[in-house]
Amino acid sequence: MAKEVKKETKKPRKIISKKVKEEKIVKESKIKEKTYNSKETIIVMILSMIIGVGVGSIVTRHFCDSKKGLKEFDEVYNEIRENSYKTTSKNNLLFSSLSGLISGLNDRYAYINDDKNAIIDYEKANEGSFVGIGINIYVNEAGQIFIQSTIKDSPAEKNGIQAGDVILKMDGVEYNSSNYNDFSNTISAYKKGKKIELELLRNDETIKKEFELDLVNIESVYYYSQEKNGKTIGVFKIDNFADNTYDQFYKYYKEAEKDIDGIVIDLRCNQDGKLEVASKIASLFLEKDSIIYHNYNNGKYEEVINKEKREITIPTVVVVNEGTIHSGELLASALSENLNIPVIGTKTFGKGLSQNMIPLANGRNIMYSSKEWVTSKKNKIEEVGITPTIEIKCEEESCESDVVLDKALEVLTY
């Protein structure tokens, strides 16, 4: 809020010396230098103050938290806008500034994303549920919106929509590859209970389906059992660590615990997710007061401690590959380092950084790394990964069996 300026009473005129005049002129000049004379420059200043805007690594290094840097940026910005031989819009310059900031971070996970659908899908995956139809779609070679699969217990499945159906229209509007994003955006904007009509092509026949949108739960844990050497092993395949992943894992475990002699946790090609969810699953296996992992910042370690009583004590192994990333790596390292649980497969991805997202007014989003975590024994994960205790992979282009899973079953039933 601007400060109220008190109006001074008129005073008798004073004779000012040349030196005092010069000092006054300099002072006024400095004040003018601090006054930005264009709306877009003020926008740049705001961005700069919020996230330290700079152009490239040089600007990132010298301009952050610096009034001098803001002044220099303002001068360069206006000079280019006024005198560049090539017409450049202010939006392009501002976007380039942000791109330079991202470049200067030397952060392999930092980027500017203008794909709204990708952000929506990312958020839905981490929430574990969304309001919608419950279909997985893609554009086929003919430019049609093709239904690849339906999600279990979703409105699509309940109303007889099938894999292989082609979406022709929704509420009378035609959709194809040219307006594919419009279809997704329209569905995403609808609320639970919204009634829609889909016109579908199935086996050269046009059919119509009317139904209401509802909450769709995303399955991130898949369970099945395997028999080996007279023992039953429960296999828990975790694809993601979303808000509802722990509940799914625990539900399957409680249903199977009396019938299984061991557990395989399959973390291959997991889709990342939330560290706190991976930690919660780890807490089922770990003793109370065990260190699950550490947050690491500027040489300081902050312990994340298990506060729950151990519940799962039967023999367990973890299987991983180069697609095991971040939250999956946390779970694997916590079980391996605290309980000497075997990790079988190939070296993991090596993502020890967590990201924040900054939504921009233009619909884009900035992703950048905000913190690093290390394992319970303070081993670095970022760009290092986890080396399995038993390394094994298929040496051929195609394998008749899952050699990694076979090895895990062998270890548990030996």
N, C-alpha and C positions, 0 to 999 in steps of 0.2 A: 504494500500500500504506500502511495506517495506521501511524503511528509508535508504537512501544512507549512507554507512559507508565510511568515509574518511580514506584513507590510511595514517597512521602516518609515518613520516620520521624516519629513523633509528637513535636511540639515543645511546649514550655511555652506556655500560653495568654498571648497578648499583649493589652494594652489598645489598641484601635484608635480613633483619633480620628474624629470625625464626618466630617471632610474626606476621610480615607482610606476610610471606609465608603462615602461617596458615589461616590468614584472607582471603587471596587470594583464597586458596583452598576451604574455606567455601563458599565464594562468587560464585566460579565456580560451586560448588556442587549445590547451590540453583538455578543457571541458568539451570543446567542439569535437576533438578527436575521439572522445568517448561516446559521442552521440551518433548512433547509427542512422543513416538517412534513407534506408530502404526497408520495406516490409520483409523482403526475402532475406536480407542480412540479419534481421532480428530473429527470423526462424533459424538461421544457421547458428546464431548465438545461443538460442535456447537448446538446440540439439547439442551444441558444444558443451554447455554447462551440464546437461543431463548425462551424456555418454562420452564426453571428451572428444568431440568431432575433430578429425584431422585428415589430411590428404596424404595417404601412404604412410610408410613407416617413419619418414622424417617428421611429418606433421604430428603423428601420434606421439612421437618422442618429445617434441619441443612445445607443442601447443597445449597439451593437457593441463587444466587448472592454471592457465596463464593468461592474464589480461593482455599482456603483450602479444601473445599468440593470437588472441581473438582480434586484436587490432590489425595484425598482419594479415590474418585470414580475410578480414573485411576489406582491406586494401587490395589484395590480390583478386578477391571475388569481384569487386566493382570494376577493377581495371580490365579484367577479362570480359566482363559483361559489356563494357562500354567500347572496348577497342579491338576485340578479337575479330580477325578478318572473316571468320566463319561463324555464322549465326548459331548460337547455342542457347537453349532455353534454360531458365533458372532451375526448372525441375531436374534437367540433366546434370547441372552443376551440383545441385544439392545431393542428388543420388550418387554422383561420383565421389562426393565428399564422404558419404557413408561407406561406399565401396572401398575407398582408401583407408578408412578406419579399420574395416574388417581385414583388409590386406595387411595392415601394419601390426595386427595382433599376432601374426604367425600362429594362428589357431586353426588346426585342420578341421575343426567342426564348426567354425564360424562362417556364416553365409547369410545372404539376404534372399528370402524366399517370397516369391510373388504368386505361388501356386496355392490359392485359398483352399482348394480341395485337399491338397497334401497336408496342410495344417489341420484341417477339420478331421481328416482320417487319423492323423497322429494323436490328436486330442481324444477322439473316440476310442482309439485302441487303448490308450492309457486309462481312460475312465472305465473301460470294460463294458459299457453299454451305451446305446444311443436310441433316439426315436427315429424310426424309419420303416423301410419295407423288409429288410433282411436279405438282401441279395448281393452277390459278388458279380460285378459286371466288367466287361471290357468291349472295345470296339473291334469287330472282326474285319477281315480283309475286304468285305463288301461295304464297309462303312456303317454297319448296323450295330446297335447296342445289344450285345449278346449276354445272356445270363449264364455265367459259368457255374454257379452253385447257389443254393439257398442256405440260410443259417437256421440251425435247429430251433424249433418252437417259435419261429418268427412269423409275422403276418403273411409273408410270402409262402412259407411252407404250409401254414394252416389253411391257406386259400388255394392250394393246388398249383402254385407257380412252380415250374420245373426247370432244372438245368437244361440248357439247349433252347429255351424260349427266346425269341427276339422281341425287344420292346419297340413297337411302332409308334404308339401315341400314349400320352398321359393327359387325362382330362381334355381330350380332343386336340392337343398340340402334338405335332409330329416331332420326333427326336431321332437324330442319327449322329454321325461323327462331327457334323458341322456345328451342332449345338449340344454336344455331349456334356460340357461343363454346366450349361444351363439346366439340364436335367438333374444333375447332382446338387447344384445350388438350390433348386426349387425344393427338392426333397428335404435338404438340410434345414430349410427355413420353416418347414411345417412343424406343427406341434402334435403331441399325442392326441389321438381321436380324430384327426383330420381324415375325411373320406376322400378317396381318390379312385379313379378308374384307369386301368391299364388295358391297352389294346395290344395283344401279343400275336406273334406269328409262331405257330407250332405245327411242324410237319405240313407246311403249305396251307394250313388252315388258320384263319384269323379268329381269335377268341377274345372275349372281354372278361376282366376280373374286377369286381368292386370290393373294396375292403377299407378298413381303418388302419392308420399308422399306429404303431404301438412301440413299447420299449423292447429293444432287441439286445439280448445279452450275448456278448462275444465270448466264445469258448477259447480259453488260452491254455487249458490243461486237458490232456487226453490220457486216458488210462486203459491199460489192457494187461493181462497176465500171461506169463510164459512158464511152461513146465520144463525143467531141466534136472536130470539126475534125481528124480523123485521129489524135487522141491518146487514150490510155486513162487515165482518172483513177480512182484508188481512193478510194472514199468509206468513211470509218470513222465510224460512228454510235456515240457513247459515251453510254449511258444512265445509268451510275453509275460511281463510282470505288471499287470494292470491292477486297478483298484479291487477287482473281484477275483483275482488269481489265487490269493491265499484261501479264500472260502471254497473255491473249486478244488484246490489241492487237498485241503483238510477233509472235505466231504468225501472225496474218492478214497482217501486214506482210511477214514473211519469205517467206510463200507467194506474195505478189503482187509483190515488189519488182522482179523482172526483167521484169515485164509492164506496169508502170504508168509514166506520164510525170509524174504529179503526184498530190498527196494533198489530199482535203478532209476536215477533221476537223469533224464535225457535233456540236456541243455543245448543240443546242437542246433545252430541256426536260429537261436531265439531272437526276438525282435526288440531286445532291450527292455524298456519300461522303467519302473520306479525302484530305486535302491531300497526304500523302506519296505516295499513288498517282499523283495528278495530277503531282506533282513528278518522279516516276520516268519517266512518259511524256514529260514535257518534256525530260528529260535525253537522250532519244534524238535530239532536234533541236538542242540547245544545245551550244555549244563548252564544253570543260572549263573550270572556274573561273568560269563565268557565274553571275550572281546570279539565282536562280529567283524568290525573293520574300523579304520580311523579316517576322519576327515583331516586333510593335510593342507596347511596354509603357512607359507613363509617359514618353513622349518619347524612348525609347531604341529603336534599331533593331538587330535581330539578323539577320545575313545567313544565308540558306539557299543554299548554294553547290552547283552541279553538280560532282560529283566524277568523272563518267564521260566518256569520249571520245565525241564526236559521231558518230552512226551514220547518221542520215537527213539527206540533203542535197538531195533533189529538191524542186522547187517545191511549196509548201503554202499553203493558205488555211484559215481557220477560220470557221465559220458559227455565229451565236449568235442568241438572242432574249431576251425578258423572262423566260423560264423557265430561262435559263442561270444557274446559281447556284453560288457558293462555289468548290468544287474546279474546276468548269468555267471559272469566271472566272479562277482562278489559272493554269490551262493556257493560256487565251486570252491573258492579259496577259503571261505569260512569253515566249511565242512572238512576240507583237506587239512588245514593248518591246526584246527582245534581237536579233530578226532582221528586224524590219519586215515580218513576215508579215501580209497583209491580214486584217482581221476584218470579215466581211460579215453584215448582218442588222439587227436592232434592238437598242436599249440593253438591257444585261443587268440582272439582278435587283438586285445590290448587296448581297451578303452577305460581309462581311469579318471576321466573328466566328466562332469555333469554340466548340462547346458541350461541357460535361461533364454527366454524368448521375449523380445520387445516388439509389441504390435505397433505399427506406424499408421498414421492417419490415412495414407494412400492404399491401405489394404495389404501392404507388404509386411513381412515379419523379419526381424533380425535375430538370428540364433548365435549365441556365443558361449564359450565355456566359462563357468563361474566358480567352480571349485574342483579340487582333486581329492580322490580318496585312495587309500592304500590298504593292504590287507591287514588282518589281525596281527601278523608278525612284522608289520611295517614294510612289506615288500611292495615295490612299485608295480602298477599294472599298466599305466599309460605307455603305449608303444613297446611294452615288454610282453604282456600277456601271461598266461599260465602254461607252463610246460607239464604235460601229464606225467603221472607216476608210471603209467604204462602207455607208451606211444604205439599206436597201431592205426593203419588205414588200409584201404583197398588199393593195391598197387596196380590194378588193371583199370581200364576205362569203365568197365561195368562188372559188378560182382553179383553172383547168384544169391548171396546172402549178405546180411548186415554184419560184417566181420567185427565191428566195434561192439555192437550189442552182444554178439556171440561171445566175445571175450569177457564182457561184463557179467554175463550169465555164468560163464565158466568160473570166474573169480568167486562169485557168490555161492556156487554149488560144489566147489572143489572138496 
